[in-house]
Amino acid sequence: MYPVTPNQFPDERELLLLVASGNEQAFRKLVLDYSGLVFTFIFKHLEDRPLAEEIVQDIFVKLWLNRETLSHLQSFRSYLLIVSRNHAFNAIKKLVREKNRAWEWQQMIAEPDEQQERNQEVLFGLMEEAVEQLPPQQYKAWTLCRKEGLKYEQAATQMQVSRDAVKKYLQYANASIKKYILNKAPIGLL
């Protein structure tokens, strides 16, 4: 195979074969040729520029990591649009889950009756106890994302770890908090 220089523009099939063989210049060309299309497609669905940019980056990182499969594609554009659609739908589902979680949190802190208020105080106390017992990284991730409302990327920057690490810390933290509350809550409270 030959390297791709700025003046060489092989056809799409040739370009995919070069990328599949690990040619970084060919991959750069692929990104330049298609990132605008992917961004436009995702932004149209999400209407969130930073999130759309992040998803575009994720898609192309995954393409690079799985580049060997590109040589078998019949229509790269169709494949890319399907992958983009799936990423956009996953992002929408995640946003809905986060909004539902925020709504549930707001419902928990809305003015309840006296019994509900006592129950909430007990639950919040248990939750605070559980959070205080988390390992340092889980505690920090939970505090930044759940209490301060930061996005995973923002928390990752502050913690100087990857976004995936923050996500894992939150998963472990949530499981620990849930287990703690289930074990410590008085019967009938939940």
C-alpha positions in Angstrom: 0.0 0.0 0.0 1.1 3.6 -0.5 0.8 6.6 1.8 -1.8 9.2 1.1 -0.4 12.7 0.5 -2.6 15.8 0.3 -2.5 15.6 -3.6 -3.5 11.9 -3.7 -7.2 11.2 -3.4 -7.9 7.5 -3.9 -11.4 6.4 -4.4 -13.4 5.5 -1.2 -12.8 1.8 -1.5 -9.0 2.3 -1.7 -9.2 4.8 1.1 -11.0 2.3 3.3 -8.4 -0.4 2.5 -5.6 2.0 3.5 -7.4 2.9 6.7 -8.0 -0.8 7.5 -4.3 -1.4 7.0 -3.5 1.3 9.6 -2.6 4.2 7.4 -3.0 7.3 9.6 -3.0 9.8 6.7 -5.8 7.9 5.0 -7.7 8.0 8.3 -7.2 11.7 8.5 -8.6 12.1 5.0 -11.6 9.9 6.0 -12.2 12.1 9.0 -11.9 15.3 7.0 -14.2 14.0 4.3 -16.9 12.7 6.6 -16.8 14.5 10.0 -18.9 17.4 8.7 -21.6 15.1 7.4 -21.6 13.2 10.8 -21.7 16.4 12.8 -24.6 17.8 10.8 -26.5 14.6 11.1 -26.0 14.3 14.9 -26.5 18.0 15.6 -29.8 18.0 13.7 -31.0 15.3 16.2 -29.5 16.7 19.4 -29.3 20.4 18.9 -26.3 20.4 21.4 -23.1 21.5 19.7 -20.6 20.3 22.4 -22.4 16.9 22.7 -22.5 16.5 18.9 -18.8 17.3 18.7 -18.0 14.7 21.4 -20.1 12.1 19.6 -18.4 12.8 16.3 -15.1 12.3 18.0 -16.2 9.1 19.7 -17.5 7.7 16.4 -14.2 8.3 14.6 -12.2 6.9 17.5 -14.2 3.8 17.4 -13.8 3.6 13.6 -10.0 3.8 14.1 -10.0 1.1 16.9 -12.1 -1.2 14.6 -10.5 -0.1 11.3 -9.9 -3.7 10.2 -13.7 -4.1 9.6 -13.8 -1.1 7.2 -12.3 -3.2 4.3 -15.5 -5.3 4.2 -18.0 -2.4 3.9 -19.9 -2.0 0.7 -21.2 1.5 1.5 -19.1 3.5 4.0 -21.5 6.4 4.0 -24.5 4.2 4.8 -22.5 2.5 7.5 -21.4 5.8 9.0 -24.9 7.3 9.0 -26.2 4.1 10.8 -23.5 4.3 13.4 -24.2 8.1 13.8 -27.9 7.5 14.2 -27.3 4.9 16.9 -24.9 7.2 18.8 -27.4 10.0 18.6 -30.3 7.8 19.8 -28.1 6.6 22.7 -27.3 10.1 23.6 -30.9 11.1 23.5 -31.8 8.1 25.8 -29.0 9.2 28.2 -30.3 12.8 28.3 -33.8 11.5 29.0 -32.6 9.3 31.8 -30.6 12.2 33.3 -33.6 14.5 33.1 -35.8 11.9 34.7 -33.2 11.5 37.4 -33.2 15.2 38.0 -37.0 15.3 38.0 -37.1 12.5 40.5 -34.5 14.3 42.7 -36.6 17.4 42.5 -39.7 15.4 43.5 -37.8 14.1 46.5 -37.0 17.5 47.7 -40.4 19.1 47.0 -42.6 20.0 50.0 -44.0 16.7 51.2 -46.4 15.9 54.1 -44.9 15.3 57.6 -44.5 11.5 57.3 -42.9 11.8 53.9 -40.7 14.6 55.2 -39.5 12.4 58.1 -38.9 9.5 55.7 -37.0 11.8 53.4 -34.9 13.1 56.2 -34.0 9.5 57.2 -33.2 8.6 53.5 -31.1 11.7 53.0 -29.3 11.0 56.2 -28.6 7.4 55.1 -27.6 8.7 51.7 -25.2 11.2 53.2 -23.7 8.4 55.4 -23.3 6.2 52.4 -21.7 8.9 50.4 -19.3 9.7 53.2 -18.1 6.1 53.2 -17.3 5.9 49.5 -13.7 5.6 48.4 -12.2 9.0 47.5 -12.5 8.8 43.7 -16.1 7.5 43.9 -16.9 10.2 46.4 -15.4 13.0 44.2 -17.1 11.7 41.1 -20.5 11.4 42.9 -20.2 14.8 44.4 -19.2 16.5 41.2 -21.8 14.8 39.0 -24.8 14.3 41.4 -24.5 17.2 43.8 -22.9 19.8 41.6 -24.5 18.7 38.4 -21.4 18.6 36.3 -21.3 16.5 33.1 -19.0 13.5 33.0 -16.5 15.3 30.8 -16.3 18.3 33.3 -15.9 16.0 36.3 -13.2 14.0 34.4 -11.3 17.2 33.7 -11.4 18.2 37.4 -10.5 14.8 38.6 -7.8 14.4 35.8 -9.2 11.0 34.7 -11.0 9.8 31.7 -14.8 10.2 31.1 -15.1 6.4 31.3 -13.4 6.4 34.7 -15.9 8.9 36.0 -18.7 6.8 34.6 -17.4 3.7 36.3 -16.8 5.5 39.6 -20.5 6.7 39.5 -21.7 3.2 38.8 -19.8 1.8 41.8 -20.8 4.7 44.0 -24.5 4.3 43.1 -24.4 0.6 43.8 -22.7 1.1 47.1 -25.1 3.9 48.1 -28.1 1.7 47.2 -26.8 -1.3 49.1 -26.0 0.8 52.1 -29.5 2.4 52.2 -31.2 -1.0 51.6 -29.3 -2.5 54.5 -29.7 0.5 56.9 -33.2 1.8 56.1 -35.9 0.9 58.7 -38.5 -1.6 57.6 -41.4 0.1 55.8 -39.4 3.2 54.8 -38.7 2.1 51.3 
